Each structure stands twice: as structure tokens, then as C-alpha cells.
Amino acid sequence: MALKRFLALLTTALAIVLTGCGTALNFHDGSNSLWLKNDEPRKVYGGVSLDAQCGSSLLVEAVTEVEPICLAWGAWILAVDLPLSAVADTLTLPFTIPASIDRSIDDFYLPRPKPAGQTEKGQTEKGNGKEGIVD
């Protein structure tokens, strides 16, 4: 009986620890991380967005490179972590909405520098539209 309770407690603890990662990563700016580059920390529903990107890329990798562990992690992220991140992101809206508004105001008054070789519409300086990105 005690072993069953311990296993249930351990399973619950692992489920809690392994979920909600997208929301936690949404609040991390990624400035000192080698693997996470979060350009817009504290984005509204950013945890859901990160989970969707990560889970779908793992599923694509599982299909293209036949990696069963990627399939398992991708399915876990999309089936378990993404819905819990949606709940956690909803609870963090009082923090993410003001941060998004501040970022929008800053982007309006202090626009970010454009990548080298691109003009206003995202095209390259050559201007024929074949080399660049078109909005």
C-alpha cells in the first residue's frame, strides 16, 4: 500500500516538474543560454508558442530521421505540456500584456536595426525580389 502511494506521488511530482516548461522559458530572455534564443521574452502566450514550435520540430525530426525518442518528446510536449502552458500563460497575462505593450512602444519609437542588406519591405538591396524576403 505504501509503495503504491509512493509511486503515485512520484508520478505526480514528475508530471508537474516536466510540464509548463514553455511558460517558464517564456520568462527567460535567453541571453546567457547556448540553446535557447528567446528574442521576445514575456510574450503573450509565448509559452504555448514555444511548446508548439519545439513539439512540432521534434515530430518533424522523428519522421525525417526516424528517431523514436524525438517522437516521444514531441508527443509529450504537444499533448501534455502545451495545454498546461496554456493555463499557465493565462495566469501570467497580467505580466506578459504590459511587457508586450512596452515592447511595442519601444519598437515604434526605437526600431530595431534591420539585418544587413535588407530594405524597408524586407527585400535585398539588389531590388529584383528574387534574393530577398518579401513581406
Secondary structure, DSSP 4 states (H G I P E B T S, - for coil): -HHHHHHHHHHHHHHHHTS-HHHHHHT---TT-SS---SSSS-TTHHHHHHHHHHHHHHHHHHHHT-HHHHHHHHHIIIIIHHHHHHHHHHTHHHHHHHHHHHHHHHHHSPPPPPTTB-TTS-BTT-SSSSS---
